[in-house]
């Protein structure tokens, strides 16, 4: 049984600019990458469910708390007007915590798929790190590595992405070409 396609998008380096040290700790530091808004609009216009999946170890490290992360995500939503996200899935753990939700673990991805009633095999994962791509592949999703953020480095590491694209808009355009016409905006 096939379900409806959906898209999971990594946050830092895919939607927004990577900060020095790699962490957005203040809402004012959340800045969209060029063409990210256009990419999210393209995905929206396909009518596919879209969710964000993000590792946020600054919570475990005590650098920010959940309220501050909510403020950062409110800023993200304000910079993406008209984009309805089905959810924002966060791993708050540090890299050494051994949790199942931190990418390349699949818990966040599988939870997001279940929440939209989809088979992970019908999903697309867009990200800029090897851990994003590995998580997507482990979950059985089609993976797209963007060259923004850490994407070029991940490409040098041999990230096993199904597709490599320049940025989120290019990813959205490719997804549009891969989704069967009868699955778009239904």
MDTraj code that builds the backbone (N, CA, C; nanometers):
import mdtraj as md
import numpy as np

residues = "UNK UNK UNK UNK UNK UNK UNK UNK UNK UNK UNK UNK UNK UNK UNK UNK UNK UNK UNK UNK UNK UNK UNK UNK UNK UNK UNK UNK UNK UNK UNK UNK UNK UNK UNK UNK UNK UNK UNK UNK UNK UNK UNK UNK UNK UNK UNK UNK UNK UNK UNK UNK UNK UNK UNK UNK UNK UNK UNK UNK UNK UNK UNK UNK UNK UNK UNK UNK UNK UNK UNK UNK UNK UNK UNK UNK UNK UNK UNK UNK UNK UNK UNK UNK UNK UNK UNK UNK UNK UNK UNK UNK UNK UNK UNK UNK UNK UNK UNK UNK UNK UNK UNK UNK UNK UNK UNK UNK UNK UNK UNK UNK UNK UNK UNK UNK UNK UNK UNK UNK UNK UNK UNK UNK UNK UNK UNK UNK UNK UNK UNK UNK UNK UNK UNK UNK UNK UNK UNK UNK UNK UNK UNK UNK UNK UNK UNK UNK UNK UNK UNK UNK UNK UNK UNK UNK UNK UNK UNK UNK UNK UNK UNK UNK UNK UNK UNK UNK UNK UNK UNK UNK UNK UNK UNK UNK UNK UNK UNK UNK UNK UNK UNK UNK UNK UNK".split()
xyz = np.array([
    [0.0842, -0.1174, 0.0000],
    [0.0000, 0.0000, 0.0000],
    [0.0890, 0.1241, 0.0000],
    [0.0665, 0.2123, -0.0931],
    [0.1451, 0.3344, -0.1035],
    [0.0726, 0.4484, -0.0340],
    [0.1486, 0.5324, 0.0305],
    [0.0918, 0.6499, 0.0948],
    [0.1345, 0.7737, 0.0183],
    [0.0928, 0.8846, 0.0671],
    [0.1213, 1.0121, 0.0028],
    [0.2666, 1.0546, 0.0274],
    [0.3336, 1.1106, -0.0745],
    [0.4684, 1.1620, -0.0545],
    [0.4699, 1.2761, 0.0481],
    [0.5836, 1.2923, 0.1147],
    [0.6022, 1.4003, 0.2112],
    [0.7491, 1.4394, 0.2094],
    [0.7812, 1.5546, 0.2703],
    [0.9178, 1.6055, 0.2673],
    [0.9617, 1.6425, 0.4083],
    [1.0797, 1.5947, 0.4462],
    [1.1435, 1.6335, 0.5715],
    [1.2672, 1.7156, 0.5367],
    [1.2796, 1.8300, 0.6020],
    [1.3881, 1.9228, 0.5714],
    [1.4696, 1.9473, 0.6976],
    [1.6002, 1.9290, 0.6882],
    [1.6907, 1.9671, 0.7951],
    [1.6853, 2.1193, 0.8095],
    [1.7199, 2.1701, 0.9269],
    [1.7125, 2.3144, 0.9501],
    [1.8443, 2.3849, 0.9187],
    [1.9411, 2.3758, 1.0099],
    [2.0659, 2.4514, 0.9977],
    [2.1477, 2.4066, 0.8782],
    [2.1824, 2.5018, 0.7924],
    [2.2613, 2.4720, 0.6732],
    [2.1780, 2.4323, 0.5531],
    [2.0493, 2.4074, 0.5761],
    [1.9596, 2.3700, 0.4664],
    [1.8556, 2.4807, 0.4451],
    [1.7919, 2.5234, 0.5536],
    [1.6956, 2.6339, 0.5487],
    [1.7644, 2.7657, 0.5840],
    [1.8451, 2.7622, 0.6882],
    [1.9085, 2.8847, 0.7385],
    [2.0599, 2.8760, 0.7338],
    [2.1220, 2.9916, 0.7446],
    [2.2667, 3.0050, 0.7425],
    [2.3262, 2.9394, 0.8665],
    [2.4322, 2.8625, 0.8463],
    [2.5072, 2.8060, 0.9592],
    [2.5742, 2.9204, 1.0338],
    [2.5656, 2.9201, 1.1646],
    [2.6285, 3.0222, 1.2478],
    [2.7707, 2.9788, 1.2832],
    [2.8577, 3.0738, 1.3149],
    [2.9900, 3.0356, 1.3652],
    [2.9728, 2.9426, 1.4856],
    [3.0439, 2.8334, 1.4851],
    [3.0270, 2.7340, 1.5903],
    [2.9136, 2.6384, 1.5611],
    [2.8336, 2.6687, 1.4568],
    [2.7290, 2.5787, 1.4125],
    [2.5975, 2.5845, 1.4866],
    [2.5773, 2.6828, 1.5741],
    [2.4555, 2.6839, 1.6547],
    [2.3847, 2.8182, 1.6487],
    [2.2539, 2.8140, 1.6247],
    [2.1699, 2.9324, 1.6355],
    [2.1213, 2.9357, 1.7802],
    [2.1661, 3.0354, 1.8554],
    [2.1329, 3.0438, 1.9975],
    [2.0396, 3.1596, 2.0288],
    [2.0132, 3.2427, 1.9298],
    [1.9281, 3.3600, 1.9479],
    [1.8374, 3.3735, 1.8250],
    [1.7104, 3.4069, 1.8441],
    [1.6211, 3.4208, 1.7285],
    [1.6733, 3.5184, 1.6225],
    [1.7398, 3.6254, 1.6655],
    [1.7914, 3.7234, 1.5695],
    [1.9035, 3.6667, 1.4837],
    [1.9639, 3.5565, 1.5261],
    [2.0705, 3.4930, 1.4486],
    [2.0172, 3.3972, 1.3426],
    [1.8854, 3.3778, 1.3404],
    [1.8253, 3.2883, 1.2415],
    [1.8047, 3.3664, 1.1121],
    [1.8847, 3.3332, 1.0102],
    [1.8816, 3.4025, 0.8815],
    [1.8627, 3.2982, 0.7720],
    [1.7624, 3.3190, 0.6883],
    [1.7383, 3.2243, 0.5789],
    [1.8527, 3.2254, 0.4787],
    [1.8834, 3.1088, 0.4265],
    [1.9748, 3.0989, 0.3135],
    [1.9051, 3.1543, 0.1895],
    [1.9815, 3.2078, 0.0943],
    [1.9197, 3.2505, -0.0313],
    [1.8424, 3.1343, -0.0947],
    [1.7269, 3.1647, -0.1479],
    [1.6400, 3.0715, -0.2210],
    [1.5698, 2.9687, -0.1322],
    [1.5892, 2.9771, 0.0007],
    [1.5189, 2.8836, 0.0902],
    [1.3688, 2.9091, 0.0909],
    [1.3298, 3.0345, 0.1008],
    [1.1871, 3.0665, 0.1003],
    [1.1234, 3.0190, -0.0298],
    [1.1902, 3.0429, -0.1411],
    [1.1376, 2.9983, -0.2701],
    [1.1266, 2.8457, -0.2749],
    [1.2252, 2.7769, -0.2176],
    [1.2207, 2.6311, -0.2131],
    [1.1038, 2.5809, -0.1300],
    [1.0841, 2.6420, -0.0138],
    [0.9714, 2.6017, 0.0714],
    [0.8387, 2.6323, 0.0031],
    [0.8313, 2.7428, -0.0692],
    [0.7076, 2.7751, -0.1429],
    [0.6814, 2.6730, -0.2529],
    [0.7865, 2.6300, -0.3209],
    [0.7710, 2.5283, -0.4254],
    [0.7171, 2.3994, -0.3648],
    [0.7728, 2.3583, -0.2503],
    [0.7235, 2.2380, -0.1831],
    [0.5782, 2.2560, -0.1407],
    [0.5467, 2.3716, -0.0849],
    [0.4090, 2.3999, -0.0440],
    [0.3142, 2.3877, -0.1634],
    [0.3548, 2.4447, -0.2758],
    [0.2684, 2.4446, -0.3941],
    [0.2460, 2.3043, -0.4497],
    [0.3338, 2.2103, -0.4147],
    [0.3121, 2.0710, -0.4527],
    [0.2014, 2.0079, -0.3685],
    [0.1713, 2.0713, -0.2559],
    [0.0682, 2.0190, -0.1672],
    [0.1155, 1.9038, -0.0809],
    [0.2464, 1.8873, -0.0691],
    [0.3008, 1.7778, 0.0108],
    [0.3181, 1.8226, 0.1556],
    [0.2959, 1.7325, 0.2525],
    [0.3281, 1.7660, 0.3911],
    [0.4780, 1.7948, 0.4028],
    [0.5116, 1.8991, 0.4786],
    [0.6503, 1.9395, 0.4991],
    [0.6747, 1.9500, 0.6492],
    [0.7832, 1.8905, 0.6962],
    [0.8223, 1.9028, 0.8366],
    [0.9719, 1.9306, 0.8438],
    [1.0136, 1.9886, 0.9550],
    [1.1547, 2.0144, 0.9804],
    [1.2030, 1.9119, 1.0824],
    [1.3215, 1.8556, 1.0585],
    [1.3843, 1.7618, 1.1520],
    [1.5236, 1.8156, 1.1838],
    [1.5527, 1.8342, 1.3136],
    [1.6754, 1.9026, 1.3491],
    [1.7378, 1.8500, 1.4780],
    [1.8684, 1.8293, 1.4748],
    [1.9455, 1.7989, 1.5957],
    [1.9752, 1.9315, 1.6653],
    [1.9453, 1.9416, 1.7938],
    [1.9681, 2.0659, 1.8680],
    [2.0377, 2.0374, 2.0005],
    [2.1659, 1.9994, 1.9916],
    [2.2425, 1.9686, 2.1124],
    [2.2635, 2.0880, 2.2053],
    [2.2462, 2.2146, 2.1615],
    [2.2603, 2.3236, 2.2576],
    [2.1664, 2.3106, 2.3784],
    [2.0581, 2.2380, 2.3646],
    [1.9685, 2.2161, 2.4792],
    [2.0393, 2.1275, 2.5813],
    [2.0936, 2.0149, 2.5377],
    [2.1639, 1.9244, 2.6293],
    [2.2872, 1.9907, 2.6891],
    [2.3494, 2.0786, 2.6134],
    [2.4707, 2.1460, 2.6597],
    [2.4396, 2.2609, 2.7558],
    [2.3095, 2.2954, 2.7706],
    [2.2703, 2.4032, 2.8604],
    [2.2891, 2.5423, 2.8024],
    [2.3096, 2.5522, 2.6727],
    [2.3304, 2.6823, 2.6096],
    [2.1992, 2.7540, 2.5819],
    [2.0931, 2.6770, 2.5561],
    [1.9580, 2.7320, 2.5412],
    [1.8616, 2.6346, 2.6077],
    [1.7400, 2.6819, 2.6337],
    [1.6375, 2.5919, 2.6867],
    [1.5267, 2.5765, 2.5827],
    [1.4290, 2.4953, 2.6135],
    [1.3213, 2.4669, 2.5184],
    [1.2440, 2.5932, 2.4816],
    [1.2266, 2.6839, 2.5760],
    [1.1563, 2.8096, 2.5454],
    [1.2331, 2.8919, 2.4434],
    [1.3642, 2.8979, 2.4581],
    [1.4460, 2.9736, 2.3632],
    [1.4398, 2.9078, 2.2257],
    [1.4424, 2.7757, 2.2207],
    [1.4300, 2.7063, 2.0923],
    [1.2950, 2.7364, 2.0288],
    [1.1893, 2.7421, 2.1093],
    [1.0572, 2.7798, 2.0565],
    [1.0599, 2.9196, 1.9963],
    [1.1325, 3.0116, 2.0591],
    [1.1449, 3.1483, 2.0058],
    [1.2198, 3.1471, 1.8721],
    [1.3231, 3.0654, 1.8634],
    [1.3989, 3.0536, 1.7380],
    [1.3090, 2.9965, 1.6286],
    [1.2287, 2.8976, 1.6625],
    [1.1383, 2.8397, 1.5628],
    [1.0249, 2.9345, 1.5264],
    [0.9830, 3.0175, 1.6204],
    [0.8836, 3.1213, 1.5876],
    [0.9435, 3.2182, 1.4856],
    [1.0697, 3.2524, 1.5034],
    [1.1392, 3.3393, 1.4071],
    [1.1459, 3.2699, 1.2704],
    [1.1793, 3.1405, 1.2695],
    [1.1846, 3.0679, 1.1439],
    [1.0488, 3.0733, 1.0738],
    [0.9431, 3.0458, 1.1483],
    [0.8080, 3.0485, 1.0887],
    [0.7747, 3.1875, 1.0344],
    [0.8170, 3.2923, 1.1051],
    [0.7878, 3.4285, 1.0594],
    [0.8599, 3.4607, 0.9287],
    [0.9746, 3.3976, 0.9066],
    [1.0508, 3.4195, 0.7837],
    [1.0036, 3.3298, 0.6696],
    [0.9101, 3.2404, 0.6992],
    [0.8529, 3.1497, 0.5989],
    [0.7013, 3.1721, 0.5903],
    [0.6587, 3.2942, 0.5576],
    [0.5147, 3.3226, 0.5558],
    [0.4412, 3.2352, 0.4543],
    [0.3267, 3.1853, 0.4967],
    [0.2453, 3.1028, 0.4088],
    [0.2881, 2.9571, 0.4020],
    [0.3935, 2.9211, 0.4745],
    [0.4415, 2.7823, 0.4745],
    [0.3870, 2.7146, 0.6000],
    [0.3026, 2.6154, 0.5793],
    [0.2474, 2.5400, 0.6926],
    [0.3309, 2.4141, 0.7114],
    [0.3973, 2.4081, 0.8248],
    [0.4755, 2.2897, 0.8576],
    [0.3877, 2.1917, 0.9340],
    [0.3980, 2.0643, 0.9010],
    [0.3218, 1.9640, 0.9760],
    [0.3842, 1.9399, 1.1119],
    [0.5088, 1.9842, 1.1297],
    [0.5747, 1.9716, 1.2588],
    [0.7196, 2.0128, 1.2513],
    [0.7769, 2.0354, 1.3686],
    [0.9199, 2.0570, 1.3838],
    [0.9653, 1.9521, 1.4844],
    [1.0466, 1.8604, 1.4392],
    [1.0915, 1.7474, 1.5198],
    [1.2346, 1.7724, 1.5640],
    [1.2558, 1.7721, 1.6952],
    [1.3831, 1.8128, 1.7526],
    [1.4437, 1.7009, 1.8358],
    [1.5722, 1.6756, 1.8142],
    [1.6499, 1.5939, 1.9064],
    [1.7254, 1.6913, 1.9961],
    [1.6966, 1.6918, 2.1281],
    [1.7628, 1.7845, 2.2188],
    [1.8907, 1.7285, 2.2813],
    [1.9322, 1.6110, 2.2385],
    [2.0426, 1.5395, 2.3045],
    [2.1791, 1.5786, 2.2490],
    [2.2806, 1.5536, 2.3294],
    [2.4191, 1.5750, 2.2870],
    [2.4654, 1.4556, 2.2031],
    [2.5692, 1.4764, 2.1218],
    [2.6155, 1.3669, 2.0353],
    [2.6470, 1.2372, 2.1082],
    [2.6983, 1.2422, 2.2276],
    [2.7369, 1.1205, 2.2982],
    [2.6277, 1.0572, 2.3826],
    [2.5062, 1.1093, 2.3756],
    [2.3982, 1.0594, 2.4620],
    [2.3431, 0.9235, 2.4192],
    [2.3696, 0.8819, 2.2963],
    [2.3258, 0.7504, 2.2511],
    [2.1758, 0.7376, 2.2302],
    [2.1096, 0.8463, 2.1986],
    [1.9643, 0.8414, 2.1773],
    [1.9325, 0.7902, 2.0366],
    [1.8085, 0.7531, 2.0149],
    [1.7645, 0.7049, 1.8832],
    [1.7137, 0.8184, 1.7950],
    [1.6949, 0.9374, 1.8556],
    [1.6358, 1.0463, 1.7781],
    [1.7394, 1.1353, 1.7100],
    [1.8623, 1.1334, 1.7567],
    [1.9640, 1.2182, 1.6953],
    [2.0046, 1.1591, 1.5606],
    [1.9925, 1.2394, 1.4547],
    [2.0364, 1.1934, 1.3242],
    [2.1857, 1.1618, 1.3318],
    [2.2310, 1.0474, 1.2848],
    [2.1705, 0.9612, 1.1841],
    [2.0692, 0.8588, 1.2348],
    [2.0281, 0.8667, 1.3611],
    [1.9182, 0.7827, 1.4071],
    [1.7917, 0.8196, 1.3311],
    [1.6958, 0.7300, 1.3313],
    [1.5769, 0.7498, 1.2468],
    [1.4500, 0.7861, 1.3237],
    [1.4545, 0.7914, 1.4558],
    [1.3320, 0.8110, 1.5334],
    [1.2531, 0.9356, 1.4913],
    [1.3208, 1.0497, 1.4736],
    [1.2496, 1.1718, 1.4342],
    [1.1821, 1.1556, 1.2988],
    [1.2521, 1.0931, 1.2062],
    [1.1986, 1.0760, 1.0711],
    [1.0780, 0.9830, 1.0713],
    [1.0900, 0.8734, 1.1458],
    [0.9793, 0.7777, 1.1514],
    [0.8581, 0.8376, 1.2226],
    [0.8828, 0.9174, 1.3254],
    [0.7728, 0.9846, 1.3957],
    [0.7022, 1.0842, 1.3030],
    [0.7804, 1.1610, 1.2270],
    [0.7225, 1.2575, 1.1335],
    [0.6395, 1.1861, 1.0268],
    [0.6899, 1.0753, 0.9746],
    [0.6149, 0.9986, 0.8737],
    [0.4848, 0.9459, 0.9330],
    [0.4915, 0.8911, 1.0529],
    [0.3710, 0.8380, 1.1177],
    [0.2687, 0.9476, 1.1426],
    [0.3157, 1.0655, 1.1809],
    [0.2237, 1.1755, 1.2113],
    [0.1457, 1.2222, 1.0895],
    [0.2017, 1.2039, 0.9697],
    [0.1270, 1.2402, 0.8484],
    [0.0660, 1.1173, 0.7821],
    [0.0763, 1.0018, 0.8491],
    [0.0167, 0.8793, 0.7965],
    [0.0840, 0.8299, 0.6704],
    [0.2169, 0.8453, 0.6640],
    [0.2890, 0.8099, 0.5423],
    [0.3880, 0.6970, 0.5673],
    [0.4171, 0.6249, 0.4615],
    [0.5221, 0.5246, 0.4614],
    [0.6535, 0.5991, 0.4397],
    [0.7543, 0.5777, 0.5249],
    [0.8814, 0.6473, 0.5049],
    [0.9366, 0.6314, 0.3630],
    [0.9092, 0.5200, 0.2985],
    [0.9592, 0.4973, 0.1624],
    [0.9027, 0.5968, 0.0622],
    [0.7942, 0.6640, 0.0977],
    [0.7355, 0.7647, 0.0093],
    [0.7864, 0.9048, 0.0404],
    [0.8808, 0.9152, 0.1343],
    [0.9290, 1.0450, 0.1783],
    [1.0604, 1.0865, 0.1157],
    [1.0829, 1.2163, 0.1240],
    [1.2073, 1.2784, 0.0792],
    [1.2722, 1.3442, 0.1997],
    [1.4021, 1.3285, 0.2128],
    [1.4783, 1.3953, 0.3185],
    [1.5788, 1.4874, 0.2520],
    [1.5747, 1.6166, 0.2881],
    [1.6662, 1.7161, 0.2329],
    [1.7564, 1.7645, 0.3461],
    [1.8876, 1.7537, 0.3287],
    [1.9797, 1.7972, 0.4330],
    [2.1171, 1.8289, 0.3796],
    [2.2023, 1.8817, 0.4703],
    [2.3363, 1.9237, 0.4303],
    [2.4489, 1.8446, 0.4960],
    [2.4149, 1.7487, 0.5805],
    [2.5187, 1.6729, 0.6510],
    [2.5074, 1.5236, 0.6198],
    [2.6189, 1.4566, 0.6351],
    [2.6209, 1.3116, 0.6167],
    [2.5199, 1.2456, 0.7101],
    [2.5075, 1.2966, 0.8335],
    [2.4120, 1.2371, 0.9286],
    [2.2679, 1.2495, 0.8804],
    [2.2352, 1.3589, 0.8107],
    [2.1005, 1.3741, 0.7538],
    [2.0753, 1.2655, 0.6495],
    [2.1723, 1.2510, 0.5598],
    [2.1577, 1.1561, 0.4494],
    [2.1528, 1.0132, 0.5020],
    [2.2388, 0.9817, 0.5975],
    [2.2383, 0.8467, 0.6545],
    [2.1050, 0.8174, 0.7231],
    [2.0506, 0.9148, 0.7957],
    [1.9206, 0.8946, 0.8609],
    [1.8122, 0.8680, 0.7573],
    [1.8093, 0.9491, 0.6533],
    [1.7096, 0.9305, 0.5483],
    [1.7204, 0.7947, 0.4815],
    [1.8408, 0.7525, 0.4521],
    [1.8600, 0.6223, 0.3878],
    [1.8191, 0.5091, 0.4810],
    [1.8559, 0.5187, 0.6090],
    [1.8174, 0.4156, 0.7054],
    [1.6660, 0.4060, 0.7203],
    [1.5974, 0.5188, 0.7038],
    [1.4515, 0.5192, 0.7133],
    [1.3856, 0.4773, 0.5819],
    [1.4660, 0.4579, 0.4767],
    [1.4125, 0.4153, 0.3472],
    [1.3626, 0.5284, 0.2599],
    [1.4045, 0.6505, 0.2906],
    [1.3577, 0.7686, 0.2166],
    [1.4494, 0.7993, 0.0984],
    [1.3999, 0.8803, 0.0058],
    [1.4818, 0.9345, -0.1014],
    [1.5561, 1.0541, -0.0433],
    [1.6882, 1.0578, -0.0583],
    [1.7680, 1.1613, 0.0054],
    [1.8250, 1.2610, -0.0953],
    [1.8236, 1.3880, -0.0535],
    [1.8785, 1.4955, -0.1356],
    [1.9775, 1.5746, -0.0505],
    [2.1028, 1.5785, -0.0931],
    [2.2068, 1.6538, -0.0248],
    [2.2192, 1.7898, -0.0919],
    [2.2025, 1.8967, -0.0127],
    [2.2224, 2.0320, -0.0648],
    [2.3690, 2.0712, -0.0450],
    [2.4191, 2.1557, -0.1326],
    [2.5586, 2.2003, -0.1235],
    [2.5746, 2.3202, -0.0299],
    [2.4674, 2.3647, 0.0321],
    [2.4743, 2.4731, 0.1283],
    [2.5196, 2.4178, 0.2626],
    [2.5439, 2.5065, 0.3593],
    [2.5859, 2.4601, 0.4917],
    [2.7089, 2.3727, 0.4823],
    [2.6986, 2.2500, 0.5352],
    [2.8088, 2.1545, 0.5324],
    [2.8001, 2.0597, 0.4132],
    [2.7165, 2.0914, 0.3153],
    [2.6928, 2.0012, 0.2037],
    [2.8150, 1.9646, 0.1227],
    [2.9008, 2.0629, 0.0943],
    [3.0212, 2.0342, 0.0159],
    [3.1127, 1.9406, 0.0945],
    [3.1239, 1.9650, 0.2244],
    [3.2050, 1.8773, 0.3101],
    [3.1461, 1.7353, 0.3129],
    [3.0137, 1.7257, 0.3246],
    [2.9486, 1.5942, 0.3259],
    [2.9713, 1.5209, 0.1944],
    [2.9715, 1.5952, 0.0863],
    [2.9972, 1.5350, -0.0449],
    [3.1393, 1.4788, -0.0498],
    [3.2351, 1.5525, 0.0043],
    [3.3742, 1.5033, 0.0114],
    [3.3850, 1.3806, 0.1005],
    [3.3003, 1.3735, 0.2054],
    [3.2997, 1.2580, 0.2960],
    [3.2360, 1.1360, 0.2310],
    [3.1713, 1.1579, 0.1159],
    [3.1063, 1.0475, 0.0469],
    [2.9651, 1.0205, 0.0949],
    [2.8967, 1.1246, 0.1423],
    [2.7574, 1.1077, 0.1863],
    [2.6787, 1.0354, 0.0768],
    [2.6121, 0.9255, 0.1131],
    [2.5477, 0.8403, 0.0126],
    [2.4100, 0.8904, -0.0331],
    [2.4027, 1.0160, -0.0732],
    [2.2749, 1.0748, -0.1139],
    [2.2279, 1.0179, -0.2472],
    [2.0959, 1.0100, -0.2605],
    [2.0384, 0.9694, -0.3888],
    [2.0570, 1.0787, -0.4940],
    [2.0530, 1.2047, -0.4473],
    [2.0664, 1.3198, -0.5375],
    [2.1476, 1.4277, -0.4669],
    [2.2246, 1.5025, -0.5438],
    [2.2987, 1.6170, -0.4925],
    [2.2510, 1.7393, -0.5699],
    [2.2119, 1.8438, -0.4953],
    [2.1578, 1.9655, -0.5560],
    [2.2253, 2.0868, -0.4932],
    [2.2069, 2.2018, -0.5565],
    [2.2732, 2.3233, -0.5077],
    [2.2150, 2.3735, -0.3756],
    [2.0821, 2.3761, -0.3649],
    [2.0198, 2.4384, -0.2481],
    [1.8765, 2.3877, -0.2339],
    [1.8038, 2.4463, -0.1396],
    [1.6684, 2.4004, -0.1110],
    [1.5741, 2.4208, -0.2291],
    [1.5903, 2.5292, -0.3037],
    [1.5052, 2.5486, -0.4211],
    [1.5322, 2.4407, -0.5259],
    [1.6579, 2.4093, -0.5499],
    [1.6903, 2.3025, -0.6462],
    [1.6359, 2.1685, -0.5974],
    [1.6407, 2.1457, -0.4664],
    [1.5843, 2.0221, -0.4105],
    [1.4343, 2.0165, -0.4352],
    [1.3666, 2.1278, -0.4116],
    [1.2211, 2.1324, -0.4318],
    [1.1854, 2.1099, -0.5785],
    [1.2624, 2.1696, -0.6679],
    [1.2375, 2.1500, -0.8109],
    [1.2566, 2.0040, -0.8505],
    [1.3594, 1.9405, -0.7956],
    [1.3832, 1.7994, -0.8259],
    [1.2710, 1.7128, -0.7691],
    [1.2302, 1.7407, -0.6463],
    [1.1185, 1.6655, -0.5865],
    [0.9941, 1.6796, -0.6727],
    [0.9692, 1.8010, -0.7222],
    [0.8530, 1.8237, -0.8095],
    [0.8594, 1.7344, -0.9330],
    [0.9802, 1.7105, -0.9841],
    [0.9937, 1.6270, -1.1032],
    [0.9827, 1.4774, -1.0712],
    [1.0049, 1.4416, -0.9434],
    [1.0031, 1.3006, -0.9039],
    [0.8669, 1.2526, -0.8537],
    [0.7827, 1.3449, -0.8104],
    [0.6523, 1.3076, -0.7549],
    [0.5552, 1.2861, -0.8706],
    [0.4891, 1.1711, -0.8729],
    [0.3909, 1.1458, -0.9792],
    [0.2838, 1.2555, -0.9813],
    [0.2430, 1.2948, -1.1008],
    [0.1467, 1.4034, -1.1160],
    [0.0194, 1.3788, -1.0359],
    [-0.0240, 1.2540, -1.0252],
    [-0.1480, 1.2263, -0.9527],
    [-0.1300, 1.2379, -0.8011],
    [-0.0057, 1.2557, -0.7525],
    [0.0222, 1.2716, -0.6101],
    [0.0350, 1.4191, -0.5697],
    [0.0457, 1.5081, -0.6665],
    [0.0676, 1.6495, -0.6394],
    [-0.0628, 1.7193, -0.6050],
    [-0.0598, 1.7963, -0.4951],
    [-0.1708, 1.8828, -0.4529],
    [-0.3065, 1.8129, -0.4565],
    [-0.3100, 1.6956, -0.3962],
    [-0.4411, 1.6292, -0.3899],
    [-0.4974, 1.6391, -0.2517],
])
top = md.Topology()
chain = top.add_chain()
for i, resn in enumerate(residues, 1):
    res = top.add_residue(resn, chain, resSeq=i)
    for name in ("N", "CA", "C"):
        top.add_atom(name, md.element.get_by_symbol(name[0]), res)
traj = md.Trajectory(xyz[None], top)
